[in-house]
Amino acid sequence: MKTRAIILAGGEGSRLGVLTAKRTKPAVPFAGKYRIIDFTLSNCVNSNLFDVLILAQYRPHSLIEHIGAGGPWDLNRDFTGGVRIYSPYKARRPTDWYLGTADAVQQNFSFIKSTNPDFVLILSGDHIYEMNYDAMIAFHIDHRADVTLGTITVPIEDASRFGIVGVNDKYRVTSFIEKPSDPQSNLVNMGVYLFSMDVLDRVLWQDYKTKESAHDFGKNILPGLVAEGARVHAFPFSGYWVDVGTTASYWQAHMDLLSDPPSLDLNDRSWIIHTRTEERPPVRIARGAQIHDSMITDGCVVAPDAIIERSVLGPGVRIASGAIVRESVILTDCEIHAGASVERAILDKRVQVGEKARVGSISSKTPPQLVMAGKNSHIPPGFTIEPGAVIPADIRESDYPSKIIKSNTKIDRGRDIPHEI
């Protein structure tokens, strides 16, 4: 039985703010050296699935550069699968940007079925988890299912963010409600779907002809299959899984990695998360620096008397003498200058934090108020960025209206005053 994996990687990810201003959500860096899509890709190859098609749309440049020919994942193949990246295109029949997840698959269906797979595994490229898809395929075959969807239990207070799945004692799906305001269950859809090929062909064509459809798997395809009595089964998953679709969930997923034991063990050599990495020198930590419960990536330099607590530092980050970083995610080549403090912040690539600047703070507020700073932005010496403030990409000192940026405000290039967000 042959399975082809389809990774949906076109999400704009607007709720990630500055992190997706210049890249698609699956290409956002994660856990220092990785990108978010690395987890889904690695799940594929660790499950012996080497025929992978990635559907991209929103600002795919970083994603395309990262994936390349697929070498780091052993996907640089021609005759035995490999990885392909497809974007929306103009054809003789009317085509457009992908209208929904099902429409994305439908527009590329001629490519999907070209290798005659028996099953099509449809995955999201923006979730953090480790899952053996082999077990799900075996479950699908054993239950003679038309479609199998991965399910997981979440806290009931979070359930309204997901599709709610009702099942009987044989894992047959009896109901599927997409993001109800008052969920009656906490068993939710993970966005992992295994379709028998003939079923997928039929339902996509029906959905394509239904003009009032949102052309979405969660909103239309799955509820429709359950309603018609198709053999829809739920595959129970009990491991760590998170949709890092918001700044709060992105930050919390990093904090989960720093727990003891970590929620997701990246040191497990039986399930390696593969990625494309730069050639960087070893980490250098000077005498007198204090580092607690943190992850430090290649190329980082930590000067004397610097303090790093419960933080993740991406490649090439430089922390100067006397600087403090707490409960923060610092991406590639950022520089925290002498005497500055960064607390509960997410800094995108190449952010400069000037001497004695104050960025964020730790408080008991729930959810935490995080400072966000976009690519290449500068926070000048002595400035204060209060919790919840947003510094967009490419901001320079002349763009700041004052030396103190208040909580829950965002500055814009060329604007005289901040506006609330």
C-alpha positions in Angstrom: 0.0 0.0 0.0 1.4 3.4 -1.1 0.9 6.6 0.9 1.6 10.1 -0.4 1.9 12.9 2.2 0.6 16.4 1.5 1.7 19.2 3.9 -0.4 22.3 3.9 2.2 25.1 4.4 0.5 28.2 3.0 -0.8 29.8 6.2 -0.4 33.5 6.6 -0.3 33.1 10.4 -1.5 36.6 11.1 -1.9 35.8 14.8 1.9 35.4 15.1 2.3 39.1 14.4 5.8 40.2 13.4 7.1 36.7 13.1 5.0 36.1 9.9 5.3 39.6 8.5 8.0 38.4 6.1 7.5 34.6 6.1 4.8 31.9 6.1 4.0 30.3 9.5 5.6 26.9 8.8 8.9 28.7 8.1 9.0 30.5 11.5 12.1 29.4 13.5 11.5 27.2 16.5 13.5 25.8 19.4 16.7 27.6 18.3 17.9 25.6 15.3 14.6 24.4 13.7 11.7 25.7 11.6 8.1 24.8 12.6 7.7 22.6 9.4 10.7 20.5 10.4 8.5 18.6 12.9 5.9 17.5 10.3 8.6 16.7 7.7 10.6 14.7 10.2 7.5 12.8 11.3 7.1 11.8 7.6 10.6 10.4 7.1 10.8 8.8 10.6 7.5 7.0 9.6 9.2 5.9 6.4 7.1 8.2 4.2 9.4 9.6 1.5 6.9 10.9 -1.0 6.0 14.4 0.2 4.3 17.2 -1.6 4.2 20.7 0.1 1.5 23.2 -0.8 2.8 26.7 -0.2 1.1 30.1 -0.8 1.8 33.0 1.5 5.4 34.5 1.3 7.0 31.1 0.6 10.5 32.3 -0.1 12.0 31.4 3.4 10.2 28.0 3.2 11.6 27.2 -0.3 15.1 28.2 0.7 14.9 26.1 3.8 13.5 23.0 2.2 15.7 23.2 -1.0 15.9 19.8 -2.6 15.1 18.1 0.8 18.6 16.7 1.5 18.5 17.2 5.4 15.4 15.0 5.5 16.7 12.4 3.0 14.0 13.6 0.6 16.3 14.6 -2.3 15.0 11.7 -4.4 13.6 11.4 -8.0 12.3 7.9 -8.5 11.4 6.8 -5.0 9.5 9.9 -3.9 11.2 13.0 -2.6 9.8 16.4 -1.8 8.1 18.8 -4.1 6.8 22.3 -3.3 3.8 23.6 -5.3 2.3 27.1 -5.2 -0.9 28.5 -6.7 -0.7 28.9 -10.5 -2.7 30.2 -13.5 -4.2 27.6 -15.8 -6.7 27.6 -18.7 -9.5 26.8 -16.4 -10.3 29.4 -13.7 -7.8 29.1 -10.7 -7.1 31.5 -7.9 -5.4 31.6 -4.5 -6.3 28.7 -2.3 -9.7 29.4 -0.8 -9.4 26.8 1.9 -7.5 23.6 2.8 -9.6 21.4 0.6 -9.3 23.8 -2.3 -5.5 23.8 -2.0 -5.6 20.0 -2.4 -8.2 20.1 -5.2 -6.1 22.6 -7.2 -3.1 20.2 -7.1 -5.0 16.9 -7.3 -3.7 16.0 -10.8 -0.1 16.1 -9.3 -1.2 14.3 -6.1 -2.7 11.3 -8.0 0.1 11.1 -10.6 2.0 8.5 -8.5 -1.2 6.4 -7.9 -1.1 6.4 -4.1 -3.6 4.1 -2.2 -3.8 6.6 0.6 -3.2 10.4 0.9 -2.0 11.7 4.3 -2.9 15.4 4.7 -0.9 17.3 7.3 -0.6 20.8 8.7 2.9 22.3 8.4 2.5 24.5 11.5 2.1 22.1 14.4 4.8 20.9 16.9 4.5 17.2 17.7 6.2 13.8 17.2 3.9 11.2 15.7 4.5 7.8 14.0 2.2 7.9 11.0 2.8 4.2 10.4 0.6 3.4 13.3 -2.2 5.6 12.0 -2.0 3.9 8.5 -2.2 0.5 10.2 -5.2 1.7 12.2 -6.9 3.0 9.0 -6.4 -0.3 7.2 -7.6 -2.4 10.2 -10.8 -0.4 10.6 -11.4 -0.4 6.8 -11.9 3.4 7.1 -12.7 5.9 4.4 -10.9 8.5 6.3 -9.0 8.5 9.6 -8.3 11.7 11.6 -5.8 12.2 14.4 -7.5 13.3 17.6 -6.2 14.4 21.0 -7.7 15.6 24.2 -7.1 19.2 25.3 -8.1 21.3 28.3 -11.8 22.0 27.9 -11.2 25.8 28.1 -9.1 25.5 24.9 -11.5 23.2 23.0 -13.4 26.0 21.2 -10.3 26.7 19.1 -10.6 23.3 17.4 -12.9 20.9 15.7 -14.8 18.8 18.3 -15.0 15.1 17.6 -17.6 12.7 19.0 -16.8 9.0 18.8 -18.3 5.6 19.9 -16.5 2.8 21.7 -15.0 1.5 18.4 -13.5 4.9 17.5 -16.1 5.6 14.8 -16.7 9.3 14.5 -20.4 10.1 15.3 -20.2 13.9 15.1 -17.8 16.6 14.0 -18.4 20.3 14.9 -15.8 22.9 13.8 -14.8 25.4 16.5 -18.1 25.6 18.5 -18.5 28.4 21.0 -19.7 26.0 23.7 -17.8 22.7 23.1 -19.4 19.6 24.8 -16.2 17.6 24.6 -12.5 18.1 24.7 -11.6 15.5 22.1 -10.3 17.6 19.2 -9.2 17.3 15.6 -5.4 17.5 15.1 -5.5 18.4 11.5 -4.0 15.0 10.5 -6.1 13.2 7.9 -5.6 9.9 6.2 -7.9 9.4 3.2 -8.4 6.4 1.0 -7.6 7.7 -2.5 -11.0 7.0 -4.1 -12.8 8.7 -1.3 -10.7 11.8 -1.4 -11.2 12.0 -5.2 -14.9 11.9 -4.8 -15.4 14.3 -1.9 -13.0 16.9 -3.4 -14.9 17.0 -6.7 -18.2 17.2 -4.9 -16.9 20.1 -2.8 -15.5 21.9 -5.8 -18.9 21.9 -7.4 -20.5 23.3 -4.2 -20.1 27.0 -4.7 -21.4 27.9 -1.2 -18.7 25.8 0.4 -15.8 27.3 2.3 -13.7 24.5 0.7 -12.2 23.5 4.0 -11.6 20.0 5.5 -12.8 21.0 9.0 -15.7 23.1 8.0 -17.1 21.1 5.1 -15.4 17.8 4.1 -15.3 16.0 7.4 -18.7 17.1 8.7 -20.2 16.1 5.4 -18.6 12.7 5.4 -19.9 12.0 9.0 -23.4 13.2 8.0 -23.5 10.9 5.0 -22.5 7.9 7.1 -19.0 7.4 5.7 -16.5 5.2 7.6 -14.8 8.1 9.5 -12.6 6.9 12.4 -10.6 8.7 15.0 -7.0 7.7 15.7 -6.2 8.5 19.4 -3.0 10.4 19.9 -1.6 10.8 23.5 1.7 12.6 23.0 2.6 16.3 23.0 1.0 18.3 20.3 0.5 22.1 20.0 -0.8 24.4 17.3 1.7 27.3 17.6 -0.8 29.7 15.9 -0.6 32.5 18.4 2.3 34.4 20.0 1.2 33.1 23.4 1.2 29.4 22.2 4.5 29.9 20.4 6.1 31.3 23.5 4.5 28.6 25.8 5.7 25.8 23.5 9.3 27.1 24.0 8.7 27.2 27.8 7.5 23.6 27.6 10.8 22.6 26.1 12.5 24.0 29.1 10.5 22.2 31.7 11.9 19.2 33.6 11.4 16.8 32.0 10.6 18.6 28.7 7.2 18.1 27.2 9.0 17.2 23.9 12.4 15.5 24.1 14.5 16.8 21.3 17.4 14.6 22.5 15.6 11.4 21.7 17.9 9.7 19.1 15.2 7.3 18.1 13.1 10.2 16.7 15.4 12.8 15.3 14.0 16.2 14.2 15.9 16.9 11.0 16.6 20.4 9.7 18.8 22.5 7.5 21.5 24.1 9.7 24.1 26.7 9.1 27.8 26.2 9.7 28.3 28.0 13.0 31.1 27.8 15.5 30.6 26.2 19.0 28.9 28.2 21.7 31.2 30.4 23.8 30.3 31.1 27.4 32.6 33.4 29.3 33.5 33.0 33.0 31.0 34.5 35.3 28.0 34.1 33.0 25.0 32.5 34.6 22.8 30.2 32.5 19.8 28.4 33.9 17.2 26.1 32.2 17.9 27.4 28.8 18.7 26.2 25.2 21.7 27.8 23.5 22.3 27.2 19.8 25.5 27.1 17.8 27.4 30.4 17.3 26.1 32.1 20.4 28.5 34.2 22.5 27.6 34.9 26.2 29.9 37.5 27.8 31.0 37.7 31.5 28.3 38.5 34.1 25.4 37.9 31.6 22.4 36.1 33.0 20.2 33.9 31.0 17.2 32.1 32.6 14.5 29.9 31.0 15.2 31.2 27.5 15.9 29.9 24.0 18.7 31.5 22.0 18.9 30.9 18.2 22.1 30.7 16.2 24.6 33.5 16.5 22.9 35.4 19.4 25.3 37.6 21.3 24.7 38.5 24.9 27.0 41.3 26.3 28.4 41.7 29.7 25.8 42.4 32.4 22.8 41.8 30.1 19.8 39.8 31.4 17.5 37.6 29.4 14.6 35.8 31.1 11.8 33.7 29.7 12.4 34.9 26.2 12.8 33.5 22.7 15.7 35.2 20.9 16.1 34.4 17.2 19.1 34.3 14.9 21.9 36.9 15.2 20.2 39.1 17.7 22.5 41.3 20.0 21.6 42.2 23.5 24.1 44.9 24.5 25.7 45.6 27.9 23.4 46.2 30.8 20.2 45.6 28.9 17.4 43.4 30.1 15.0 41.3 28.0 12.1 39.6 29.8 9.2 37.7 28.3 10.0 38.8 24.8 10.2 37.3 21.4 12.8 38.9 19.2 13.0 38.0 15.5 16.2 37.8 13.6 18.9 40.5 13.9 17.2 42.6 16.5 19.5 45.0 18.3 18.8 45.9 21.9 20.9 48.8 23.0 22.8 49.3 26.2 20.7 49.5 29.4 17.5 49.2 27.4 14.5 47.6 29.2 12.4 45.2 27.1 9.4 43.6 28.8 9.1 42.3 32.3 7.8 39.3 34.2 4.5 39.6 35.9 1.7 37.3 37.1 -0.7 38.3 34.4 -2.3 35.5 32.4 -1.8 35.1 29.5 1.6 36.7 29.8 2.2 40.0 28.1 4.9 39.5 25.6 7.0 42.1 23.8 7.4 41.3 20.1 10.1 42.8 17.9 10.3 42.2 14.2 13.3 41.4 12.0 16.2 43.9 11.9 14.5 46.3 14.4 16.6 48.4 16.7 15.7 49.2 20.4 17.9 52.2 21.2 20.1 52.5 24.4 18.2 53.4 27.5 14.8 52.9 26.0 12.0 51.1 27.8 9.6 48.8 25.9 6.7 47.9 28.3 5.0 44.4 28.3 2.7 43.7 25.4 4.3 46.4 23.1 5.1 45.5 19.5 8.1 46.7 17.6 7.6 46.0 13.8 10.4 45.0 11.5 13.1 47.4 10.4 12.3 50.1 13.0 15.1 52.5 13.8 15.6 55.1 16.5 14.0 57.9 14.5 10.8 55.9 14.3 10.2 56.0 18.0 7.8 58.6 19.3 9.4 58.6 22.8 11.9 56.7 24.9 9.1 54.7 26.6 6.8 52.5 24.5 3.7 51.8 26.6 2.1 48.4 27.1 -0.2 47.1 24.3 1.0 49.7 21.8 2.6 49.3 18.4 4.9 51.8 16.7 5.0 52.4 13.0 7.7 53.7 10.7 7.1 57.4 10.2 4.2 57.7 12.7 4.4 60.4 15.3 2.3 58.5 18.0 1.7 54.8 18.7 -1.6 53.3 18.2 -3.2 50.6 20.4 -3.3 47.0 19.2 
